[in-house]
Amino acid sequence: LLVILSKLPENRFDWDKHLRQSLPLVIAFISSKDYTLQYYTLHLPYNWKETEIYPLTIYLHGSGSPLPIGGLINGFDCTGQDTLFREVDIDPANIPAGHTGFIVSPWSRGNSSYKDSAEDDFWQMLDLLKKKFKIDEKRMYISGFSMGCAGALNLAVYRPDIWAGACFASGFHALNDLYFDRLSENLRGMPMFIWVGELDTWMLDGAKKFMAALDKKGIK
């Protein structure tokens, strides 16, 4: 809780500063699966205007605290995975690519691997987002780290028609031959970025196996 409080303004809320620094909004909804309260964090595009249409990047977090408050910390300070939060003003002459659109990170019930009820929550969240905000549905991107990488791959191969691109980062240990031999064909034509540290040998071996399977099918 102290981590989150340290990110919040000491005085009144400053909307202009909020948009310059991309402090996340926390948006809750009632899951249609079991009527529990679920949430996601949302970073608005730099200098967001309600009437304009923006691309959407969905970031799936890796495993960690199973508690809702632990997930919130990732939304505000995810330095252990992939930092989305900014504590300094965005330079209008050099806006980071991700901040030209919406960035969304669902909690997805903690260490759920984005399956079962958490996957249902994911699709409900996406529907809600498209109703609340002007999203360019031809520029929706899916990404994830570690457990989130496996989740992103699962969502990409089952619904390749809705994603303009995907990033799979350091989470290839959970993959199996179902992805490599059968479903990898669904990724044909989808721009992909595969990321893993060269010293992360466990994940690196899985990433090499994944890339070899794509190469065998002629998928670049």
C-alpha positions as CSV (number, residue, x, y, z in Angstrom):
1,L,0.0,0.0,0.0
2,L,2.9,2.4,0.8
3,V,4.2,1.9,-2.7
4,I,0.9,3.0,-4.3
5,L,0.5,5.9,-1.9
6,S,4.0,7.1,-2.8
7,K,2.9,7.5,-6.4
8,L,-0.3,9.4,-5.7
9,P,-0.4,13.2,-5.6
10,E,0.1,14.7,-2.2
11,N,-2.5,17.4,-2.8
12,R,-5.4,17.7,-5.1
13,F,-5.6,15.6,-8.3
14,D,-4.0,17.4,-11.3
15,W,-5.6,16.1,-14.6
16,D,-3.0,17.7,-16.9
17,K,-0.2,16.2,-14.9
18,H,-1.9,12.9,-14.9
19,L,-1.9,12.8,-18.7
20,R,1.7,14.0,-18.9
21,Q,3.0,11.3,-16.5
22,S,0.6,8.5,-17.4
23,L,-0.5,7.7,-13.8
24,P,-2.8,4.7,-14.2
25,L,-6.5,4.6,-13.6
26,V,-7.8,1.6,-11.7
27,I,-11.2,0.5,-13.2
28,A,-13.3,-2.2,-11.5
29,F,-16.1,-4.3,-12.9
30,I,-18.3,-7.1,-11.8
31,S,-17.3,-10.4,-13.4
32,S,-20.1,-12.0,-15.4
33,K,-18.5,-15.4,-14.5
34,D,-19.1,-15.4,-10.8
35,Y,-20.1,-11.8,-9.8
36,T,-16.8,-11.1,-8.1
37,L,-15.2,-7.6,-8.2
38,Q,-12.3,-7.6,-10.7
39,Y,-10.1,-4.8,-12.0
40,Y,-7.6,-3.6,-14.5
41,T,-5.2,-0.6,-14.7
42,L,-5.4,1.8,-17.6
43,H,-2.8,4.2,-18.8
44,L,-4.4,6.9,-21.1
45,P,-2.6,8.0,-24.2
46,Y,-0.4,11.1,-23.8
47,N,-2.5,14.2,-24.0
48,W,-5.6,12.0,-24.4
49,K,-8.7,13.5,-26.0
50,E,-12.0,11.8,-25.6
51,T,-13.1,12.3,-29.2
52,E,-10.0,10.8,-30.8
53,I,-9.3,7.1,-31.6
54,Y,-6.2,5.4,-30.3
55,P,-4.5,2.0,-30.5
56,L,-4.6,-0.4,-27.6
57,T,-1.8,-2.4,-26.0
58,I,-2.7,-5.1,-23.5
59,Y,0.1,-6.1,-21.1
60,L,-0.3,-9.3,-19.1
61,H,1.8,-9.4,-15.9
62,G,3.9,-12.3,-14.7
63,S,3.3,-14.4,-11.6
64,G,3.7,-12.7,-8.2
65,S,1.5,-11.8,-5.3
66,P,-1.9,-13.6,-5.5
67,L,-3.5,-10.7,-3.6
68,P,-5.4,-7.9,-5.4
69,I,-3.2,-5.3,-3.7
70,G,-0.1,-7.0,-5.1
71,G,-1.5,-6.7,-8.6
72,L,-2.1,-3.0,-8.0
73,I,1.5,-2.5,-7.2
74,N,2.5,-3.9,-10.6
75,G,0.2,-1.3,-12.2
76,F,1.9,1.6,-10.4
77,D,5.5,0.3,-10.2
78,C,6.3,-2.7,-12.3
79,T,10.1,-2.3,-12.2
80,G,10.5,-6.0,-11.6
81,Q,8.8,-6.9,-14.9
82,D,8.2,-4.0,-17.3
83,T,7.8,-0.5,-16.2
84,L,4.6,1.2,-17.5
85,F,4.3,3.9,-14.9
86,R,6.2,7.2,-15.4
87,E,7.2,9.5,-12.7
88,V,8.6,12.2,-15.0
89,D,6.8,14.2,-17.7
90,I,6.6,12.8,-21.1
91,D,8.5,14.9,-23.6
92,P,5.9,15.9,-26.3
93,A,8.7,15.9,-28.9
94,N,9.7,12.3,-28.0
95,I,6.5,10.4,-26.9
96,P,7.3,6.7,-26.2
97,A,5.5,4.5,-28.7
98,G,3.4,2.8,-26.0
99,H,2.1,6.1,-24.7
100,T,0.6,7.1,-28.1
101,G,-2.2,4.8,-27.2
102,F,-4.0,3.0,-24.3
103,I,-2.0,0.6,-22.2
104,V,-4.1,-1.8,-20.2
105,S,-3.0,-4.4,-17.6
106,P,-5.7,-6.8,-16.2
107,W,-5.2,-8.3,-12.8
108,S,-6.8,-11.5,-14.0
109,R,-7.1,-13.0,-10.6
110,G,-3.4,-13.0,-9.8
111,N,-1.5,-16.2,-10.6
112,S,-4.3,-17.5,-12.8
113,S,-2.2,-18.1,-16.0
114,Y,-5.1,-16.2,-17.7
115,K,-7.2,-19.3,-18.0
116,D,-10.7,-20.4,-17.0
117,S,-12.5,-17.6,-15.1
118,A,-9.6,-15.2,-15.6
119,E,-9.8,-15.7,-19.4
120,D,-13.5,-15.0,-19.2
121,D,-12.7,-11.8,-17.3
122,F,-10.2,-10.8,-20.0
123,W,-12.7,-10.9,-22.8
124,Q,-15.3,-9.1,-20.6
125,M,-12.7,-6.4,-19.9
126,L,-11.9,-6.0,-23.6
127,D,-15.6,-5.6,-24.4
128,L,-16.0,-3.0,-21.6
129,L,-13.0,-1.1,-22.9
130,K,-14.3,-0.9,-26.4
131,K,-17.6,0.5,-25.0
132,K,-16.0,3.1,-22.8
133,F,-13.2,4.4,-25.0
134,K,-12.5,5.0,-28.7
135,I,-10.2,2.2,-29.6
136,D,-8.8,1.5,-33.0
137,E,-9.7,-2.2,-33.4
138,K,-7.3,-2.5,-36.3
139,R,-4.4,-1.6,-33.9
140,M,-4.9,-3.8,-30.9
141,Y,-1.7,-5.5,-29.5
142,I,-1.2,-8.2,-27.0
143,S,1.9,-8.6,-24.9
144,G,3.0,-10.4,-21.7
145,F,5.9,-11.3,-19.5
146,S,6.7,-14.7,-17.9
147,M,3.3,-16.1,-17.0
148,G,1.8,-13.3,-19.0
149,C,3.9,-14.4,-22.0
150,A,2.2,-17.8,-21.9
151,G,-1.2,-16.0,-21.5
152,A,-0.5,-13.7,-24.4
153,L,0.5,-16.6,-26.7
154,N,-2.7,-18.5,-25.7
155,L,-4.9,-15.5,-26.5
156,A,-3.0,-14.8,-29.7
157,V,-3.3,-18.3,-31.2
158,Y,-7.0,-18.6,-30.3
159,R,-8.0,-15.2,-31.6
160,P,-5.4,-14.2,-34.2
161,D,-8.0,-12.3,-36.1
162,I,-8.2,-9.4,-33.6
163,W,-4.5,-8.7,-32.9
164,A,-2.4,-6.4,-35.1
165,G,0.8,-7.7,-33.4
166,A,2.1,-9.6,-30.3
167,C,5.1,-9.5,-28.0
168,F,6.0,-12.7,-26.2
169,A,8.6,-12.1,-23.4
170,S,10.5,-14.6,-21.4
171,G,7.7,-17.1,-20.6
172,F,8.2,-20.1,-22.8
173,H,8.6,-22.8,-20.2
174,A,4.8,-23.4,-20.0
175,L,4.4,-24.0,-23.8
176,N,3.8,-27.5,-25.1
177,D,3.5,-29.3,-28.5
178,L,-0.1,-28.1,-28.8
179,Y,1.3,-24.6,-29.5
180,F,4.3,-25.7,-31.6
181,D,2.7,-28.3,-33.8
182,R,-0.9,-27.3,-34.2
183,L,-1.8,-23.8,-33.2
184,S,1.4,-22.0,-34.3
185,E,-0.1,-21.9,-37.8
186,N,-2.6,-19.3,-36.4
187,L,0.3,-16.9,-36.0
188,R,1.1,-16.7,-39.7
189,G,1.1,-13.2,-40.9
190,M,1.0,-11.7,-37.3
191,P,3.9,-9.4,-36.5
192,M,5.6,-10.9,-33.5
193,F,8.4,-9.8,-31.1
194,I,10.0,-12.6,-29.2
195,W,12.1,-11.4,-26.2
196,V,14.2,-13.3,-23.8
197,G,17.5,-12.7,-21.9
198,E,20.4,-14.8,-23.2
199,L,21.3,-15.7,-19.6
200,D,17.8,-16.9,-18.9
201,T,18.7,-20.4,-20.1
202,W,15.4,-22.1,-19.1
203,M,13.3,-19.6,-21.0
204,L,15.9,-19.3,-23.8
205,D,15.6,-23.0,-24.7
206,G,11.8,-22.7,-24.9
207,A,12.1,-19.6,-27.0
208,K,14.5,-21.3,-29.4
209,K,12.2,-24.3,-29.7
210,F,9.3,-21.9,-30.4
211,M,11.2,-20.0,-33.1
212,A,12.4,-23.3,-34.7
213,A,8.8,-24.5,-34.9
214,L,7.8,-21.2,-36.6
215,D,10.7,-21.4,-39.0
216,K,9.8,-25.0,-39.9
217,K,6.4,-23.8,-40.9
218,G,7.9,-20.8,-42.9
219,I,6.5,-18.3,-40.4
220,K,8.9,-15.4,-40.1
